[in-house]
Amino acid sequence: MKEIKAFVRQHRIANVLEALKDSGHCDMSNSGNGCHNITVSKVQRPLASGDPTQQHYSMELAEAVVAEYKLELVCADDVVEVLADAIAKAAATGQAEAGWIFMSDVQRAVRIL
């Protein structure tokens, strides 16, 4: 199994989720196959954006930040590249720092019943 973590601009996350559904490898229901444990969390990344409309000042961090979403999912080894490609295409903004996708091995998974 693989874990995918993607950091996506806030205005692109809906497109990314739709692309995952359209890939045919992510069934968003609990009984789904292909993708498991899909989560989306709102995050702030310290970054001086080339687009000032995407950036704001965080009082908590005392830094200029860009609001993003962190998408996490677990998938089978044989679909990780397809899913990463779907995420990359749907998340693209044309900017140099539009986000990141990380893929890593899952050593072990234990289902909680």
Protein Blocks (a to p, Z undefined) as FASTA:
>chain_A
ZZddddddfklmmmmmmmmmmnopacfbfkbghiahiacdddddddddfblklpccdfkl
opacdddddddddddfklmmmmmmmmmmmmpgoiablbccdddddfbdcddZZ
